[in-house]
């Protein structure tokens, strides 16, 4: 299923493994299909529309690929690909964040001392 959505050329940097490619694909597909999903959800919730139209919208929404759902996106480290201990603001795993902060690669971040 993922191969149908996967781009021929990936705009990724750093370490790449299968999980990072899959997550990148999910993010791109979600971004592409989100307006369509919002329109269908609006139709489904609108009680002034005929029931038949709302049911058709429900059916269309349920038949869309699972890659178009926002719940499929997982925060992953862009450097190492780990899925746990990821800092959202930097999109890095805690170990990668620590190494980059100590090297001075992250602007505005320095080791605390008091």
Buried (B, 14 or more C-beta within 10 A) or exposed (E): EEEEBBEEEEEEEEEEEEEBBBBBBBBBBBEEBEEEBEEBEEBBEEEEEEEEEBEBBBEBBEEBBEBBBEEBBEBBBBBBBBBEEBEEEBBBBBEBBEBBBEEEEBEEBEEEEE
